[in-house]
Amino acid sequence: MSGPPPRLQTSLHGSTFDLGLRLSDLRDSPAISAIDRLHGVAAALTWVTVLLSLIMAGALAGIVVLAGRRGVSRVRAAAGAVIAAGLGAGLLGVVLRLALPNPLASLAGPRSPLPPGASGVLVDFSRQAYQTVESDYLRVVAWMLLVGLVAAGLSLLVAASARWSRTGRRRRVATAFVLAVPVMVTVTWTAFPGAAAEPRELCESSPSLCDRRYDQVTYLATHNAMANSEDRFLGPSQDPTIVHQLDLGVRTLLIDVHHWTPPAQVEAYLATLAPATRAALAPLAQGAVSTRPGVWLCHNLCQLGSLDFVAELGRVRDWMTRNPTEVVSLIIQDDDVPASEIAGGVASAGLAGMVATPPDDPHGRWPTLRTMIDSGRRLVVFTERQDLPGTFLRSFYRYAADTPFDAKRPEDLRGCVRNRGAAGAGLLLMNHWLTDAAPSRRAALTSNATGTIVGRAERCRAEQGRTPTFVAVDFSTIGTAQPAVDRLNRLPGPPATAARG
């Protein structure tokens, strides 16, 4: 699809259209192909390591047999072979690193063919992938050298002890113990640093947040998180999928749940549009005569983009299982879906054991992140309209207030007027995006700048009496929204600058 026709540039009364480049449009480009190859290399690394281990084991067996036939110490011969192999592997790694530079590094330059936000995401990913491969390779090399040195040292120790008389047996045992203990500690520390050292406790990827309560932390949130270009939504508000948003630091998802849009509602919506716009949208809504059971994540018309609610929550569950120190929140717009169906979807997705129950008193005390993580109850689920007291599912505006969500000019993102919710609420949602006609990547460059977000958050502290709990943005991968949230959480980082993409 080369792009929508010019007549789609008109306002669609809340519908989201954008003519900018989408990440999903880049799937067949050389950059995305390179990303896929990096994934393949990372996946193949395990099997390459296994194959090399089998080859080395066979070679060592042959060396040991040959050394025995020639009257040479088998242990010392094997140790020498392992050390030589480690040195050779290290040299090979240096040669490969010089010969195979990061193929995506050029995307970071001013002549990059990609939008600044997209190029930043891809370059960061490729750099992390390269570092992962390098660290795994170096670990294998270090293991080889350590095993060889330890084996050689023990062989020399045994040879020396054989020269001692039988009456020096206790001395031999004591000497072996004194030499073996530091050697084993060194090997263990190098091979398993996480197990040998004190574990580094993390909460939301930072040790400094563990002792803060849930309501004392600021979280990056994505507006219409389900409406993303990677899942081919028409007129997206985000680029990556929900899971990829979580990978990139988002910890609160603003999502809309609906039943499948019926034909009458589609016709009523189309009737509100200008004739040219209605004609352009009509072919996209042809599937409206069909019906689909269940609950869906969509915006306005499900025919313009939708995700199965339970399936998507299942992906969130899998992500949280892979990231056991992260706390995630859902803020669900629930215009026409009963709370019982939402709670049932959470249970069907296997999240019942992860959901946290908010305090019964809206002004009650929230647990610390450490407590939530240790208990496993680290998914907070809010709905905008409904409330099920005695369960995990609570109305967001019992606990929170928010700012207006219809900002049309950059000046509208400077104040912090309360919109919904009670004054003095314990949680605050700062809706921080522009919706003049449609979500705009160009507008996100300015609205997602660190200075813009932090400056408005300071106004919220002055006007509402608290720092925002949730900072919700469009196109979270554009601008510097995550550094802004880190700064609000007082996390260490480079000095904040205006967003460059």
N, C-alpha and C positions, 0 to 999 in steps of 0.2 A: 504494500500500500504506500504510494508515494506521498500521501498527505491529503487532508480534507480540502474540499473546494473552498474558494474564497467566501462563499455565502455562509459558511460555518463560523465566520469571524464575528458574527453578531452576538449580542447577549442572549443567553438561553434561560433567563429567569432562575438562576440558581444552579442550572446544569453546569457541568465542568468540562470545558473544551480548552485545549491549548495546542498551539501550532508548533511548539518547540520540539526539538529532537528528544525522543524517548530512549531510555536505555534498552527497551525491548526491541527498538528498531536496529540495534547494533549487533544482534545475535550472530549474524553471518559475517561480521567484519573481521579482519585479521586480528584485531585486539581481543575480541571475545574468543576467537579460535585459540589464541595464545593462552588465554585464561584456562580454557578447557584442557589444553595440553599440560599446563601446570598441575591441574587436578589429576590428570593421568599419571604424571611423574610421581606425584605424592602417593597415589594409590599403589603404583608399581614398586615403590621403594621397599616396602615390606618384603615382597617376593624376591626382589634382587638381593636383599640382605640374607634371606633364608638360603637362596642359591649359593651365594658366596660362602656362607657358613658351612654348607655341605661340602663344597669344593675344598675349603680349608681343612675341614675335618678329615677328608680323604687324603689330602696331601700330608697332613701331620701324621696320620697312621703310617703312610709309606715311609716318612722320614724316621719315625720311631723304629720301625722294623729294620730299615737299612742301618741305622746307628747301632742297633743291637748286634747285627751280624759283624760289624766292624769293631766291636768292642768299645764303642763310644757311649757315654751316658745318654740314655734315651731321653730323660727329662731335660737335660741341658741342650740336646739337639733340637727337641720340640720347642723349647723356650727361645732358642736362637731363631728358629724359623718364624715363630709368631712375631718376634720383635722386627725381623726383617720385613715381614708382610705388613706390619703396622707402619713402618717408615715408608714403604713403597706406596701404601694406600694414602698416607698423608701427602706425599709428593704428587700423586695422581690427582688428589682433590685440589691442590693448589693450581695445577695445570688446567683442570676442568673449569675452575672458577675464573681463571684469566681468559680462557678460550670461549666460555659461554656466559657472557654478561646478561643481565636482566633484559629481555626483549621488549618490555613495556616501559622501561625508564624514559624513553623518548617522549612518551605521552605527557610527561610532566612539564615539558617545555612550552614556550609561548606559541610554537607552531603546531601544537597538538591538533589533530583533526576532530577531537572530541570536545564537548562543552567542558568548562573548567571543573564543574562538580563531578561529572562522570569520569574525567581523566584522573582526578584525585582519588576517587574510590578504587579504580582499577590499578593505579600505581601503588597505592597503599596495600592492596591485596597481594599484588605480585611480589612486593618487597617482603611481606610477611611470609609468603610461600617459600621464597628463596631462603629466608632465614631459617625456616623450619627444616628444609632439606639439608642446609649446611650444618645445623646443630645436630641433626640425626647422624649425618656422616661423620662429624667430628667425634661424636660419642662412640661410634663403632671403632674409629681409629684409636681413641683413648683406651677403650677396653682391650684392644689387641696389645697395645704397648704395656699396659698394666699387667695383664695376664702373663705376658712373656717375661717381664721384669720380675714379677713375684715368683714365677716358676724357676727362673734362673737363680734368684736369690735363695730359694729354699733348697735347690740342688746343691749350691755351694755350701749352705749351712749343713746339710746332711753329710757332704764330703768332709767338712771340717770336723764334725762331731765324731765321724768314724775313726779319726786319729786319736781321739781321747781314750783314755783307759776306762775299763769297766768301773773303777772306783769313782770316776767323775760323772756318774750318771745323773745325780741330782743337779750338778752344775750344768749339764747339757740341757736338761729339761727347763731349768730356770732361764738359761740364755735363749733357748728357742722361744719361750713364752714372751720374753722381753722384746725380741725382734719381731715376732709374728703379730702382736697386738697392734702396734702402730701401722704395720703394713696393711692389715685387714681394715683398720679404721680409714686409712687413706683410700683404699680401693672402694669401700662402701660409700664414702663421702663423694668421690668422683662419679661413680656409676649411678648412685641414687641420692642426689643432693636433697630432694624433698623428704626422703625417709630418714636420712642421717642427721639433717639439720632440724631446727625448730620449725614446725609447719607455719607458713605465712597465712594467717587468717584473712580472708577477703569477704567483703560484703558489697554487692554492686561494683565488683572489680576494684574495690579500694579498702584497705584495712582501716582507714580513718572513719568510715561510716558505720562500722559494726555496732558501736554503742549509741548511735542515734536512733530515736524512734522513727517509725514509718512517716509520721507527719513532720519530721524535722529535716527531711531530705528533699531535694529538688530533683525531679525526674524529667528527662526528655520524652515528650509525647508526640505522636503523629496524628494529625487530623485526617479523618477518613482513611485510616491505615490500610483498609482492604482495597481501596480504589487506587491501584498501582499499575504502572505501565508494564511491569514484568509479567503480570497476570492478564495483560491485554484489556484493561478497563478503558472505555472510551472517555476521554477527558479526565485523566488521573490526577490525584492530589499528591501521590508519592511515586517514586520510581522503583525501589526494590520491593520484593514480596515482604509479607509480614515477618517471616523468619529472618530474612536478610536485614530487615530493619532492626530486629533484635540483635543480630550479629554486629551491627554498626553502632550499638549503644542505646537505642531506644528502649525504654522500660515501661512506657504506658501507651496503650493502643486505644484510640478513639474509633469505634466501629459502629456501624448501623446494621441492625438486624431487621429483616422483613420476611413475610411470606411472598411467594412468587407473585409478581405484579399481574393482576388480572386484566383482561382486555378492556374493560370499561375504564379502569384507572389509567391505562395507557392512552386511550382515546381522549380522556379528559385532560391529561397532561399535554398531549400534542395540540389540543385545541387552544391552549393558552399561548402558543408560540406564533411568531410571525409566519406568514405563508411560505416564504422561502426556506426558513429554518425547518418548518414542519415537513416540507417536501424532502429536505435532506435527511431528516431523521426517520421518516416513515419506513424506508427499507430496513433500517437497523432494528425496528420494532416488529418485524413480521412474525417473529416467534411468539408474540403475545397471545395468540390463540391457544397456545399450549399451556398446560398446567404442570407444575413440579411440586411435589410434596416437600414438607420439611421447612427448615428455617435457613435463610440465605443472608450472606453479607453482601449488600448492594446499596447503591445510592440513587434515589429517585426511581429510576426504572431498572429492574433487574436484567432486562434485556440488553442493557448497555454495559453490563459487566457484573459478574456475580461469583461468589465462592460459597461452597457448602459450609455452613456454620460448624457442624460437628467435625468435619474433616479438617478444617483450618484450626480448630481448637486442638485437635490431635497433633498437628504439627507444632503448636505452641507447647504442648506437653512434652513432645520429644526434645524440643530445644531446651526446656527447663530441666529435663533429665540429664542432658549433656552439660548443663551449666548449673550445678547444684548450689552455687553461692549467689544467685541472682534473684531479686524480687521483682515481679511483674504485676502490672495493674491493667485492668480492662475497664473502660468507661463506655457503656453500651447505650446508644440511642435506640429506644424500644417503643416506637410509635404504635405498632400494631401486632406485636408478638407478646403473648402472656408471659409473666414471670416464670410460670411453671415450665413452659417450653424452653426458656433460657436455662433454667436450673437443670432441666433434663438433658439439654445439650452438653452442659459442663460435665455432668455425670457420664454421659455416653462417650465423651472424649477421654475418659480416664483421668479426669482432673479432680475428682471428689476428694482424694487424699492430699491435694496440694492447696486447696482453697483456704484462705484465712477468714475468720469471722470478725468483722469490725466490732468495736465496743458498742454495747447496747445504748449507752448514752452518747449522743453525737459529740459531746464535749469530753468524753471519757479518754482514758490514757491508752494510746496505741503501744504495741510491743516494739522493742528494738529490732533492727534488722537481724542482729545475731539470733535473737529469740525466734524470729520467723524462720530463719534458715535452719537452725538446729531442730526445730519442730517439723520442718518440711512443709509448713503452712505458709507459703510465700507467693500465692496468687490472690490478689484482691480483685473482686468482681463487683462493679457498680452498674446500676441501670439509672437512666435519667428520670424515669417516671414511676416506676413500680418499686415495691418494697415487700420483702418477705421476712418480717421479724422472727427471730429465733433461728434463722438460717444464715448462710454466708452471703446471700444476695440482698443488698441494701440499696436504697435510693441515694444517688450521689449527692443530691442537694439537701439531704438531711445533714450531711457532714461537711459540705463544701459550698463555696461560692465561686462564680466565674466572672470574667470580663466579657464585654460584648464580642460577638463573633461575626459581625457584619462590617468590619473595617474595609473601607474602599480606597483610602489614601494613606500614604505613609504617616501623615500627621495623626491619623486615628490610632496608631500603635504607640503613642507616647504617654497617654494617660492610663489610669487603672480604675475606671469607674466600675462599681459592682453592678452586675447584670442579674443573674439568678442566684438563689441561695440566700441564707440569712447573714446579716452583718455579724462580724466576729466569728465566722465559721472557722473550724480548725484546719481545713484544707482549702487551697485556692488554685483554681485552674486559670492560667493566663492564656486565653485564645489569641494566638499571635500569627495571624496570616491575613492576606488581603483577598477580598472576594468581589472586586468591582464587576467583572464579567465571568471570569474563570480563574482557577488556580494558575499562577504564572511562575515559571522558573526564573524569569528576569526579576520579578518582584521579590522572589525568595533571596536573591543575592543581597538585597538591602535589609529585608525584614529579618533574615536569619543571621545577620552580623552580630558578633559578640557585643559590641558597644550598644547596639539597638536593644538587644534582649536584656543585658545587664542594666542599662539605664531605665528601661521600663520596670524591671523587677524592683529597682530601688524606689521608683514612684509607688509601686504596690506596697512596699514596706512602709512608706510614709502615709499613704492614703488608706490602706486596708489593715495596717498593723501587722503585716506578716509578709515574708518572702513567698513567692509562688511555689506551690508544691509540684505543679505540673506545668511545663512550658510546651504548649501544643503548636506545631508548625506544619506548614506544607513543604513538600520537597526537602525532607530533613537532610539529604545528602548534599544539598547546595548551601553554601555559606558556612558559618562556624557556630551552629547552634549547640553542638556537643561541648566545645570548649567554653561556651557561655554557661552552660549548666554546670560544668566542672568548676568554673569560677564561683558560681553561686553556692556550690557546696564546699568552697574553699579548698579545692584539691590542687596539688602542685601542677604547674604547667608553664609553658612559655607565655610572655606578656601578650595580652589580647590585642588583636589588630582588627581593622575593618575587614569584612569578608571579601575574598577575592574569587570565591567559587570553590 
